[in-house]
C-alpha cells in the first residue's frame, strides 16, 4: 500500500507542476491578451478576440493533442524535447494558452467594471495613464476579479488530470494503471488529493477576499 501511495504522490507532483507553471505564465499573459482585446487598434482587437473565441470554444483536451502532435503531423518537426520533459512542456504550453484566454476575459470584465468617472478624475488630477491604472484601477480590479479567478484556478486544479491524454503520468493515469490490474481503490483515492488541494485554495481565497474588504 505504501508503494502505491508513493506512486500516487509522484503522479500528483506532475499535477502540481502543471498547476504552478500554468499560473505563473498564464496570469501575466492573460493581462496582455486583455489589453490586446481592448486595444483601440481594431485589427489587433479583432485578431485577439477571434483567438480567444477559438480557444474558449474548443475543448482543452483537443488543444493538448493539437499542440503536442500538430507540429509533427504538419511536417514541421516536433518542438518538444524527447521523453517525459517534452510531454510536460507541451501540456504546460497548452494550459497556459487556454487559461490565459479565460483570465483575459476576467481581467477585461474587471477593468470595465471600474467606473469611468474615476479614470476621468485621475486625468483631472494630472495623473498619467500608467499611474491611473496602477494607483486607481488595479487595486479595485483585484477586488472584483478574486471570486471568478478563484473559480478558474480551482477548475485548473482538476483540469490538470487532462494532461494524461498526451501520456503525462499524473495521478489519475497512475491510478488507472492499477485499475487495469483490478485494483480499484487507488483510482477513488485520487479524489482525496484533489479535495485537499481545492480545500486549501478555498481557504486561501476566502482569506484573501476578507483582506480586500476595505474596497467597498
SEGU-847133 format. One record per atom (N, C-alpha, C): residue in one letter; atom name; x, y, z. Coordinates in steps of 0.1 Angstrom, whole numbers. Atoms other than C-alpha are relative to their C-alpha. Example, Ala and Ser with C-alpha at 12.3 -4.5 7.8 and 13.67 -1.06 7.14 Angstrom:
resn name X Y Z
a N 9 -12 0 $
a CA 123 -45 78 $
a C 9 12 0 $
s N -9 -11 0 $
s CA 137 -11 71 $
s C -8 11 8 $
! end
This chain:
resn name X Y Z
x N 8 -12 0 $
x CA 0 0 0 $
x C 9 13 0 $
x N -9 -12 -1 $
x CA 28 24 9 $
x C 7 3 -14 $
x N -6 -2 14 $
x CA 44 18 -26 $
x C -10 6 -9 $
x N 10 -6 9 $
x CA 11 26 -43 $
x C -2 15 4 $
x N 2 -14 -4 $
x CA 6 58 -23 $
x C 12 8 -4 $
x N -12 -8 5 $
x CA 42 68 -31 $
x C -1 3 -15 $
x N 1 -3 14 $
x CA 35 64 -68 $
x C -11 10 -3 $
x N 10 -9 2 $
x CA 3 83 -65 $
x C 5 14 4 $
x N -6 -13 -4 $
x CA 22 111 -47 $
x C 9 5 -12 $
x N -8 -4 12 $
x CA 47 111 -76 $
x C -8 5 -11 $
x N 9 -4 11 $
x CA 19 114 -101 $
x C -6 14 3 $
x N 6 -13 -4 $
x CA 3 143 -81 $
x C 10 11 -1 $
x N -10 -11 2 $
x CA 36 162 -83 $
x C -1 5 -14 $
x N 2 -5 13 $
x CA 31 163 -120 $
x C -12 9 -1 $
x N 12 -9 0 $
x CA -4 178 -115 $
x C 4 13 6 $
x N -4 -12 -7 $
x CA 12 203 -91 $
x C 9 9 -9 $
x N -9 -7 9 $
x CA 39 212 -116 $
x C -8 7 -11 $
x N 8 -6 11 $
x CA 14 218 -144 $
x C -8 12 6 $
x N 8 -11 -6 $
x CA -8 239 -120 $
x C 9 12 3 $
x N -8 -12 -4 $
x CA 20 261 -107 $
x C 6 7 -12 $
x N -6 -6 12 $
x CA 37 267 -141 $
x C -11 7 -8 $
x N 11 -7 7 $
x CA 3 275 -157 $
x C -3 13 6 $
x N 4 -12 -6 $
x CA -5 301 -131 $
x C 11 11 -2 $
x N -11 -9 1 $
x CA 30 317 -133 $
x C 0 7 -14 $
x N 0 -6 14 $
x CA 27 322 -171 $
x C -13 5 -5 $
x N 13 -4 6 $
x CA -10 325 -178 $
x C -5 13 5 $
x N 5 -12 -6 $
x CA -18 353 -154 $
x C 6 13 -7 $
x N -5 -12 8 $
x CA 6 379 -170 $
x C -3 -1 -15 $
x N 4 1 14 $
x CA -1 365 -205 $
x C -15 4 -2 $
x N 14 -4 1 $
x CA -38 369 -198 $
x C -3 15 1 $
x N 1 -14 0 $
x CA -33 405 -189 $
x C 4 7 -13 $
x N -4 -5 14 $
x CA -15 411 -222 $
x C -11 -2 -10 $
x N 11 3 9 $
x CA -43 394 -241 $
x C -12 9 2 $
x N 11 -9 -4 $
x CA -68 415 -222 $
x C 2 14 -7 $
x N -3 -13 6 $
x CA -50 447 -233 $
x C -1 0 -15 $
x N 1 1 15 $
x CA -49 434 -269 $
x C -15 0 -4 $
x N 15 0 3 $
x CA -87 427 -269 $
x C -6 14 2 $
x N 5 -13 -3 $
x CA -93 462 -255 $
x C 6 11 -8 $
x N -7 -10 7 $
x CA -70 479 -279 $
x C -9 8 -10 $
x N 7 -8 10 $
x CA -83 508 -300 $
x C 4 -2 -14 $
x N -4 4 14 $
x CA -64 494 -330 $
x C -8 -12 -4 $
x N 11 10 3 $
x CA -93 475 -344 $
x C 6 -13 -6 $
x N -5 13 4 $
x CA -73 449 -364 $
x C 6 -9 11 $
x N -5 7 -11 $
x CA -54 439 -333 $
x C -11 -5 9 $
x N 11 4 -9 $
x CA -85 438 -312 $
x C -8 -11 -6 $
x N 8 11 6 $
x CA -104 417 -337 $
x C 8 -13 -1 $
x N -9 12 1 $
x CA -74 393 -341 $
x C 0 -7 14 $
x N -1 6 -14 $
x CA -71 388 -303 $
x C -13 -6 4 $
x N 13 5 -3 $
x CA -108 384 -298 $
x C -4 -13 -7 $
x N 2 12 7 $
x CA -110 358 -325 $
x C 8 -11 5 $
x N -9 10 -6 $
x CA -81 339 -310 $
x C -6 -5 13 $
x N 6 3 -13 $
x CA -98 340 -275 $
x C -12 -8 -3 $
x N 13 8 3 $
x CA -131 328 -291 $
x C 3 -14 -4 $
x N -3 14 4 $
x CA -114 298 -307 $
x C 5 -8 12 $
x N -6 8 -11 $
x CA -95 288 -276 $
x C -11 -3 10 $
x N 11 3 -10 $
x CA -126 292 -253 $
x C -11 -9 -6 $
x N 10 7 7 $
x CA -148 275 -279 $
x C 4 -15 -3 $
x N -4 13 3 $
x CA -128 243 -282 $
x C 5 -7 12 $
x N -4 8 -12 $
x CA -120 215 -257 $
x C 15 1 3 $
x N -14 0 -4 $
x CA -88 217 -237 $
x C 7 -13 -4 $
x N -6 13 4 $
x CA -82 180 -245 $
x C 4 1 -14 $
x N -4 -1 14 $
x CA -82 188 -282 $
x C 12 9 -2 $
x N -12 -9 1 $
x CA -58 217 -277 $
x C 13 -7 4 $
x N -12 8 -4 $
x CA -34 194 -259 $
x C 5 -9 -11 $
x N -4 9 11 $
x CA -34 170 -288 $
x C 6 8 -11 $
x N -5 -9 11 $
x CA -30 198 -314 $
x C 14 5 3 $
x N -13 -6 -3 $
x CA -1 214 -296 $
x C 11 -10 1 $
x N -10 10 -2 $
x CA 17 182 -288 $
x C 3 -7 -14 $
x N -2 8 12 $
x CA 11 163 -321 $
x C 0 9 -13 $
x N 2 -8 12 $
x CA 2 191 -345 $
x C 13 4 -8 $
x N -12 -3 8 $
x CA 37 203 -355 $
x C 6 -11 -7 $
x N -6 12 7 $
x CA 49 168 -363 $
x C -9 -4 -11 $
x N 10 4 10 $
x CA 17 160 -383 $
x C 1 9 -12 $
x N -1 -10 10 $
x CA 22 192 -403 $
x C 14 -1 -7 $
x N -13 1 6 $
x CA 58 182 -411 $
x C 10 10 4 $
x N -9 -11 -5 $
x CA 74 210 -391 $
x C 11 -6 9 $
x N -9 5 -10 $
x CA 92 186 -368 $
x C -5 3 14 $
x N 5 -3 -13 $
x CA 84 183 -331 $
x C 9 10 7 $
x N -8 -10 -7 $
x CA 95 213 -310 $
x C 3 -4 14 $
x N -1 4 -14 $
x CA 93 193 -278 $
x C 11 -9 3 $
x N -11 10 -3 $
x CA 122 175 -261 $
x C -6 -14 1 $
x N 4 14 0 $
x CA 121 137 -261 $
x C -3 -3 15 $
x N 3 5 -14 $
x CA 106 119 -231 $
x C -10 7 7 $
x N 10 -6 -9 $
x CA 86 130 -201 $
x C 1 15 0 $
x N -1 -14 -1 $
x CA 100 165 -201 $
x C -7 7 -12 $
x N 7 -5 12 $
x CA 87 171 -237 $
x C -15 0 2 $
x N 15 1 -2 $
x CA 52 159 -228 $
x C -5 10 10 $
x N 3 -9 -10 $
x CA 52 180 -197 $
x C 0 14 -5 $
x N -1 -13 6 $
x CA 63 211 -216 $
x C -12 3 -9 $
x N 12 -2 10 $
x CA 36 206 -243 $
x C -12 2 8 $
x N 12 -1 -8 $
x CA 10 202 -216 $
x C -1 14 7 $
x N 0 -13 -6 $
x CA 21 234 -198 $
x C -3 11 -10 $
x N 2 -10 11 $
x CA 21 254 -231 $
x C -15 0 -3 $
x N 15 0 3 $
x CA -15 242 -238 $
x C -8 6 11 $
x N 7 -5 -12 $
x CA -27 250 -203 $
x C 2 15 1 $
x N -2 -14 -1 $
x CA -11 284 -204 $
x C -8 8 -10 $
x N 8 -7 11 $
x CA -27 294 -237 $
x C -14 0 4 $
x N 15 1 -3 $
x CA -61 281 -226 $
x C -4 9 11 $
x N 5 -8 -12 $
x CA -62 297 -192 $
x C 3 15 -1 $
x N -3 -14 3 $
x CA -46 330 -204 $
x C -12 6 -7 $
x N 11 -5 7 $
x CA -76 334 -227 $
x C -12 2 10 $
x N 11 -1 -10 $
x CA -101 327 -198 $
x C 3 12 10 $
x N -3 -10 -10 $
x CA -82 350 -174 $
x C -1 14 -7 $
x N 1 -13 7 $
x CA -81 378 -201 $
x C -14 5 0 $
x N 14 -5 -1 $
x CA -119 379 -201 $
x C -4 4 14 $
x N 3 -4 -14 $
x CA -120 381 -163 $
x C 7 13 2 $
x N -7 -13 -2 $
x CA -94 409 -164 $
x C -8 11 -7 $
x N 7 -10 8 $
x CA -114 427 -191 $
x C -13 4 7 $
x N 12 -4 -8 $
x CA -146 425 -171 $
x C 2 8 12 $
x N -4 -7 -12 $
x CA -129 437 -140 $
x C 4 15 -3 $
x N -5 -13 4 $
x CA -113 467 -158 $
x C -13 8 -4 $
x N 12 -8 5 $
x CA -146 477 -175 $
x C -10 3 11 $
x N 10 -2 -11 $
x CA -165 474 -141 $
x C 4 12 8 $
x N -4 -12 -8 $
x CA -144 503 -126 $
x C -7 12 -7 $
x N 7 -12 5 $
x CA -165 535 -130 $
x C 9 9 -8 $
x N -8 -9 9 $
x CA -152 557 -159 $
x C 3 13 7 $
x N -3 -13 -7 $
x CA -155 587 -136 $
x C 13 0 8 $
x N -12 1 -7 $
x CA -126 575 -116 $
x C 12 2 -9 $
x N -11 -2 9 $
x CA -104 574 -146 $
x C 1 15 -4 $
x N 0 -14 4 $
x CA -115 609 -156 $
x C 5 9 11 $
x N -5 -8 -11 $
x CA -109 622 -121 $
x C 15 -1 1 $
x N -15 1 0 $
x CA -73 609 -123 $
x C 6 9 -11 $
x N -5 -9 11 $
x CA -68 627 -156 $
x C -1 15 5 $
x N 1 -13 -5 $
x CA -81 659 -140 $
x C 11 4 10 $
x N -10 -2 -10 $
x CA -56 655 -112 $
x C 14 -1 -6 $
x N -13 0 7 $
x CA -28 653 -138 $
x C 7 -13 0 $
x N -6 13 -1 $
x CA -21 616 -134 $
x C 1 -6 -15 $
x N -2 6 13 $
x CA -7 597 -164 $
x C -8 -13 -1 $
x N 8 12 1 $
x CA -24 566 -178 $
x C 5 -12 8 $
x N -5 10 -9 $
x CA 0 542 -161 $
x C -3 2 14 $
x N 3 -3 -14 $
x CA -5 560 -128 $
x C -14 -3 3 $
x N 14 3 -3 $
x CA -42 558 -131 $
x C -3 -15 1 $
x N 3 14 0 $
x CA -41 521 -139 $
x C 5 -6 13 $
x N -6 7 -12 $
x CA -17 511 -111 $
x C -5 5 13 $
x N 4 -6 -13 $
x CA -29 535 -84 $
x C -15 1 2 $
x N 14 -2 -2 $
x CA -66 537 -91 $
x C -8 -13 -5 $
x N 7 11 6 $
x CA -78 509 -114 $
x C 4 -14 6 $
x N -5 14 -3 $
x CA -56 479 -104 $
x C -5 -4 13 $
x N 4 4 -13 $
x CA -65 479 -67 $
x C -15 -4 0 $
x N 14 3 0 $
x CA -102 479 -74 $
x C -2 -13 -9 $
x N 1 11 8 $
x CA -97 454 -102 $
x C 3 -13 7 $
x N -3 12 -8 $
x CA -81 429 -78 $
x C -12 -5 8 $
x N 12 3 -8 $
x CA -111 431 -55 $
x C -11 -7 -8 $
x N 11 5 9 $
x CA -135 424 -84 $
x C 2 -13 -6 $
x N -3 13 7 $
x CA -117 395 -100 $
x C 3 -11 9 $
x N -4 11 -9 $
x CA -108 375 -69 $
x C -10 -12 -1 $
x N 10 11 0 $
x CA -141 354 -69 $
x C 1 -8 -14 $
x N 0 8 13 $
x CA -141 345 -107 $
x C 14 -6 -2 $
x N -13 6 2 $
x CA -103 340 -107 $
x C 2 -12 9 $
x N 0 11 -9 $
x CA -107 317 -77 $
x C -7 -12 -6 $
x N 7 11 7 $
x CA -132 296 -96 $
x C 8 -6 -11 $
x N -8 5 11 $
x CA -109 293 -126 $
x C 12 -7 5 $
x N -12 7 -6 $
x CA -79 284 -105 $
x C -4 -13 6 $
x N 5 13 -6 $
x CA -99 257 -87 $
x C -3 -10 -11 $
x N 2 8 12 $
x CA -110 244 -121 $
x C 13 -5 -6 $
x N -13 3 5 $
x CA -74 244 -132 $
x C 6 -12 8 $
x N -5 11 -8 $
x CA -65 220 -103 $
x C -5 -13 -6 $
x N 7 13 5 $
x CA -90 194 -117 $
x C 4 -2 -14 $
x N -4 1 14 $
x CA -81 201 -153 $
x C 14 -6 -3 $
x N -14 5 2 $
x CA -45 191 -148 $
x C 0 -15 -3 $
x N 1 14 3 $
x CA -57 155 -150 $
x C -1 -3 -14 $
x N 1 2 15 $
x CA -63 160 -187 $
x C 13 -2 -7 $
x N -13 2 6 $
x CA -26 160 -192 $
x C 4 -14 -3 $
x N -2 15 3 $
x CA -28 122 -193 $
x C -3 -3 -14 $
x N 4 3 14 $
x CA -42 125 -228 $
x C 13 -1 -9 $
x N -12 1 7 $
x CA -6 130 -240 $
x C 11 -7 8 $
x N -8 10 -7 $
x CA 8 104 -217 $
x C 9 6 11 $
x N -7 -5 -12 $
x CA 19 126 -188 $
x C -5 -9 12 $
x N 4 9 -11 $
x CA 19 102 -158 $
x C -4 7 12 $
x N 6 -7 -12 $
x CA -2 124 -135 $
x C -7 -10 9 $
x N 5 9 -10 $
x CA -21 109 -106 $
x C -11 -9 -5 $
x N 11 9 5 $
x CA -52 96 -124 $
x C 5 -10 -10 $
x N -6 10 9 $
x CA -31 80 -151 $
x C 7 -11 7 $
x N -6 10 -9 $
x CA -11 63 -124 $
x C -10 -9 6 $
x N 10 8 -7 $
x CA -42 51 -106 $
x C -7 -9 -10 $
x N 6 9 10 $
x CA -57 38 -139 $
x C 8 -12 -3 $
x N -9 12 2 $
x CA -27 15 -143 $
x C -3 -11 10 $
x N 4 9 -11 $
x CA -37 -1 -110 $
x C -14 -6 -3 $
x N 14 4 3 $
x CA -74 -2 -120 $
x C 0 -10 -11 $
x N -1 10 11 $
x CA -64 -21 -152 $
x C 4 -14 5 $
x N -5 12 -6 $
x CA -49 -47 -129 $
x C -11 -6 10 $
x N 11 5 -9 $
x CA -82 -50 -109 $
x C 1 7 14 $
x N -1 -7 -13 $
x CA -71 -27 -80 $
x C -6 14 -1 $
x N 9 -12 2 $
x CA -98 0 -78 $
x C 3 11 10 $
x N 0 -10 -11 $
x CA -91 18 -45 $
x C 10 12 -4 $
x N -9 -12 3 $
x CA -61 39 -59 $
x C -7 10 -8 $
x N 7 -9 9 $
x CA -84 54 -85 $
x C -9 9 8 $
x N 9 -8 -8 $
x CA -110 65 -60 $
x C 7 9 11 $
x N -7 -8 -10 $
x CA -84 77 -35 $
x C 6 13 -6 $
x N -5 -12 6 $
x CA -72 103 -60 $
x C -9 12 3 $
x N 9 -11 -4 $
x CA -103 123 -50 $
x C 5 7 12 $
x N -5 -6 -13 $
x CA -87 129 -16 $
x C 11 10 -3 $
x N -11 -9 4 $
x CA -56 145 -32 $
x C -6 13 -5 $
x N 6 -12 6 $
x CA -78 169 -52 $
x C -8 8 10 $
x N 8 -6 -10 $
x CA -102 176 -24 $
x C 8 8 10 $
x N -8 -7 -9 $
x CA -74 186 0 $
x C 6 12 -7 $
x N -6 -11 7 $
x CA -57 208 -26 $
x C -11 11 -2 $
x N 10 -10 2 $
x CA -90 225 -35 $
x C -4 7 13 $
x N 3 -5 -13 $
x CA -98 229 2 $
x C 9 11 5 $
x N -10 -10 -4 $
x CA -66 247 9 $
x C -1 13 -9 $
x N 1 -12 8 $
x CA -71 270 -21 $
x C -13 8 3 $
x N 12 -6 -4 $
x CA -107 277 -10 $
x C 2 9 13 $
x N -3 -8 -12 $
x CA -95 288 24 $
x C 9 12 -3 $
x N -9 -11 3 $
x CA -67 309 9 $
x C -8 11 -7 $
x N 7 -10 6 $
x CA -91 327 -14 $
x C -10 7 9 $
x N 9 -6 -10 $
x CA -116 333 14 $
x C 8 10 9 $
x N -8 -9 -8 $
x CA -88 348 35 $
x C 4 13 -8 $
x N -4 -11 9 $
x CA -77 370 5 $
x C -11 10 -2 $
x N 12 -9 2 $
x CA -112 383 -1 $
x C -3 8 13 $
x N 2 -8 -12 $
x CA -115 393 36 $
x C 10 11 1 $
x N -10 -10 0 $
x CA -83 412 33 $
x C -3 12 -9 $
x N 3 -11 10 $
x CA -97 432 4 $
x C -14 6 3 $
x N 14 -6 -4 $
x CA -130 441 23 $
x C 0 15 0 $
x N 0 -15 -1 $
x CA -119 477 26 $
x C -3 7 -13 $
x N 5 -5 13 $
x CA -127 481 -12 $
x C -15 -2 -1 $
x N 14 1 1 $
x CA -164 487 -8 $
x C -6 12 -5 $
! end
